[in-house]
């Protein structure tokens, strides 16, 4: 009787341990998926921000060129008046 009880407890114990290991593995997989999704979202958002920053820099450079041309024109006009 003692042997049967011991074997019953050991099988139950192993089954619970196996179930817990499966639960932990599922949690690890879910966490890995969540991290991967978050990384993809951050990459997508960063890419959009970098594009906007690049366009802003291009616009600022163009406006600087135009301002330089306006200054050159103003200097020529001032030089012509003397």
Secondary structure per residue as TSV (DSSP state, phi and psi in degrees):
chain	resnum	aa	ss	phi	psi
A	1	X	-	360.0	-42.1
A	2	X	H	-63.1	-40.5
A	3	X	H	-64.2	-42.3
A	4	X	H	-63.8	-42.5
A	5	X	H	-64.5	-41.9
A	6	X	H	-62.7	-43.3
A	7	X	H	-67.0	-38.5
A	8	X	H	-63.2	-42.1
A	9	X	H	-67.0	-39.7
A	10	X	H	-67.5	-40.3
A	11	X	H	-66.7	-40.4
A	12	X	H	-64.4	-42.5
A	13	X	H	-62.8	-44.7
A	14	X	H	-64.9	-40.1
A	15	X	H	-63.9	-42.3
A	16	X	H	-64.2	-40.6
A	17	X	H	-64.9	-41.2
A	18	X	H	-64.8	-41.2
A	19	X	H	-63.8	-42.1
A	20	X	H	-64.9	-38.5
A	21	X	H	-63.5	-40.7
A	22	X	H	-64.1	-40.9
A	23	X	H	-62.2	-43.7
A	24	X	H	-64.0	-41.9
A	25	X	H	-62.3	-41.1
A	26	X	H	-63.6	-41.2
A	27	X	H	-64.2	-42.0
A	28	X	H	-63.6	-43.7
A	29	X	H	-62.2	-44.5
A	30	X	H	-63.1	-40.6
A	31	X	H	-64.9	-43.0
A	32	X	H	-60.7	-42.4
A	33	X	H	-63.4	-42.1
A	34	X	H	-63.9	-41.7
A	35	X	H	-64.8	-42.4
A	36	X	H	-62.9	-43.3
A	37	X	H	-63.8	-41.7
A	38	X	H	-63.8	-41.0
A	39	X	H	-63.3	-40.7
A	40	X	H	-63.4	-42.5
A	41	X	H	-62.7	-43.5
A	42	X	H	-63.2	-42.3
A	43	X	H	-61.5	-43.3
A	44	X	H	-63.0	-45.5
A	45	X	H	-66.4	-39.3
A	46	X	H	-65.7	-40.9
A	47	X	H	-59.8	-44.2
A	48	X	H	-63.6	-39.6
A	49	X	H	-67.3	-39.3
A	50	X	H	-66.8	-37.7
A	51	X	H	-62.2	-44.6
A	52	X	H	-63.2	-41.5
A	53	X	H	-64.0	-41.1
A	54	X	H	-62.1	-42.6
A	55	X	H	-65.4	-39.6
A	56	X	H	-63.5	-40.1
A	57	X	H	-66.0	-42.8
A	58	X	H	-60.5	-43.7
A	59	X	H	-63.8	-42.0
A	60	X	H	-64.4	-39.3
A	61	X	H	-64.5	-41.9
A	62	X	H	-64.4	-42.4
A	63	X	H	-65.8	-33.9
A	64	X	H	-66.4	-41.1
A	65	X	H	-60.8	-44.8
A	66	X	H	-63.7	-39.8
A	67	X	H	-65.1	-38.5
A	68	X	H	-63.3	-40.9
A	69	X	H	-64.2	-39.8
A	70	X	H	-64.8	-39.2
A	71	X	H	-65.9	-43.4
A	72	X	H	-59.4	-42.8
A	73	X	H	-64.1	-42.0
A	74	X	H	-65.3	-38.6
A	75	X	H	-66.0	-40.9
A	76	X	H	-63.6	-41.2
A	77	X	H	-64.1	-40.6
A	78	X	H	-66.3	-40.9
A	79	X	H	-66.4	-32.8
A	80	X	H	-72.8	-26.5
A	81	X	H	-73.6	-23.7
A	82	X	-	-78.5	360.0
